[in-house]
């Protein structure tokens, strides 16, 4: 397949690369109904689109095919066939002759070099290549996304850098952590500073790829991703959380305990607090690069009880009977 013939199956289905199997199935069914030939009789464009949607779903719904497609892009079929070497010179790989290589690893060794090793012995003169492959082996608690390295173009005069994704828990990112992992035959330790946030890029000098032409080694860039937390979220330099409160606490005010990274703190709710209103805990947020901490924003959500005792129900009915406040009185004047 020539590079210009490459189809982005995720775009064809209108889903992201992190889409779940169920999301992929739903997207496929929606598009299949829309472009089905029975719905569009005589429409050649719809028929072609229907075939593309089916092709995309056939690959992305199969875990093995999807894994190869994510890892090798337009060459996933050739990889799945055991690499087009050893006499398969007629394979269309963007007008590039792969038959001179005995294995896919030999091709990668030559064009990109191993992280800790030397490039292969051959030289083809075609160095401008973009590729994604898995050559890093995590050994110190990295997330599953870490072994998918995005190789950048390697030119004769360029020093190739490498970017990888590292998955951290909120606790690790908040306090900082040291991670160990393998790059080929080399084991390295990387210290993640406290306060790393999603999208943070950490530079590890001299641990990137080797340029097969110049033998210069680039840098390794680690892009931080945070695993979801059951209570906290990050917005800028602040931590955000949501705390449920009862109707009587919202009406009368109360003192409640709220979890923070430093443990529970007592927070005073003002009488009449509204659902969705946020209270600020200064200095209880995310660590800042310049020192100090951001704030923690506590969003309150009024949670009415689902199960009432007979006495509670009686009191709520009495309140309803004597209540004078109508929060919808202003809606009586609303018109188109």
Secondary structure, 3 states (H helix, E strand, C coil): CCHHHCCCHHHHHCCCCCCCHHHHHHHHHHHHHHHCCCCCCCCHHHHHHHHHHHHHHHHHCCHHHHHHHHHHHHHHHHHHCCCCCCCCCCCCCCCCCCCCCCCHHHHHHHHCCCCCCCCCCCCCCCCCCCEEECCEEECCCCCHHHHCEEECCCCCCCCCCEEEEEEECHHHHHHCEEEEEEECCEEEEEEECCCCCCCCEEEECCCCCECCCCCCECCEEEEEEECCCCCCEEECCEEEEEEEECHHHHHHCEEEEEEECCEEEEEEECCCCCCCCEEEECCCCCECCCCCECCEEEEEEECCCCCCCHHHHHHHHHHHHHCCCCCCHHHHHCCC
